[in-house]
Amino acid sequence: MAKVRTSYVCSECGGTSAKWLGKCPHCGSWNTLTESLAAAAPPHRFAPLAGSTPVQDLSTVEARELPRQPTGIGEFDRVLGGGLVPGSVVLIGGDPGIGKSTLLLQALVSLARVVPVLYVTGEESAEQVALRARRLDLPTEGTKLLAEIRLEAIMDAITGQKPAVAVIDSIQTLYSGELSAAPGSVSQVRECAAQLTRLAKQTGITLVFIGHVTKDGTLAGPRVLEHIVDTVLYFEGDTHSSYRLVRAFKNRFGAVNELGVFAMTDRGLRGVNNPSALFLSQHGQNVAGSCIMATQEGTRPLLVEIQALVDTAHVPNPRRLTVGLESTRLAMLLAVLHRHAGVATFDQDVFVNAVGGVKITEPAADLPVLLAILSSLRDKPLPPGMVAFGEVGLAGEIRPAARGQERLKEAAKLGFSMALIPKSNAPKQKIDGLEIVPVDRIEAAMERLR
């Protein structure tokens, strides 16, 4: 009897090893190698599409823009870069119950009016999908549905139906009969994604994968999955809140860090036309510890309220906590505030929050964070109608932010009257109704608020 061959596969990167190791030799992760059967790869699974491709000179290659297919959902199209590109593969992930299947079902029903579509469900039965569509009051005529998890059957259905757009819900439930591993394993996820991506490139069909996420919010399965696809989208937001954010982390056909804002209603997800209103608290009067920031998410300017609470510490080690902002920058900003502005917080607890559940990663939040901290420490509100943005350096200088003109126009459109900005971002032409206060150092910004 032939001996069964086994190998050890890393659950993080998909790398294989002949024996078990505590640390993956490929990605360096600890305790991620799991034993699985070493299945021999069947021959000719990735045969050339149509002969070999000749070597070409780059100058002779004709570059052309591919036409996009709008989904009918404006916020979803914004994140995609204007719509779905034929032959592209989109991967969308998020926490369970956050609205991935709901959004894609709405998009497919809208697309079914103009192009053939196919919804492949591996997690739910056909009756469950029909009940969701009825609950959302969606017109489902023309929307093809397939309840299947076998890769070969799905590929045959896609080839036979020839849809323009197909949704796979979800990629972790599929399995290929060529492999003996269980559905959801690293080898199965990698094999199914590679085969479907190859089919999309060969036929020009747009594929959308729904992916599970791990406890830390990353996509489950090998990281090679994110490299195979053309676009990676993530759902953000609290499942207990009615608002959802869809952010593009990778897009070969559009801008990254693009943001789409949705509201969950009894009729499904609806796009929010004025997302800045979600991230601004409606205070009856000016309060201390609040500063409005003009941020930029992709091509969209947003106004977000930054709140800070500074309180006397009752423990030897004061706490520094941020929600929606980079926690590693807070200690650095407090050190700059002490060194260059003479404001000490070594005996204070400092809490900073971005209102509305939005996550801000750009350094232009430095100046609003410091202004909110100073306002809370002095228990003195900032001037009414003020907005700010700017990066703060270790030497105390205030560096410019990208797309400053768009940020200022968004602030003026929403009725703000004063903008504290880096000197390099000062506009050459006056913006109606908006007083520009340019500063080049943190000391100058503090002096303006005395």
LINSUL-V666476 format. One record per helix or strand of 2 or more residues. SS is the DSSP state (hx for helix, st for strand). FROM is the first residue (numbers start at 1). LEN is the number of residues. Records with the same first field share a line. If there is no record, write none. Layout:
SS->FROM-LEN, FROM-LEN
This chain:
st->6-5, 16-2, 33-5, 68-2, 84-2, 89-5, 117-5, 143-5, 165-5, 206-6, 231-6, 243-9, 259-7, 268-4, 290-8, 300-13, 320-4, 348-7, 386-3, 391-2, 397-3, 418-5, 435-5
hx->58-3, 74-7, 100-12, 126-10, 151-11, 171-3, 186-18, 224-5, 275-3, 327-15, 355-3, 363-16, 404-10, 423-3, 442-7
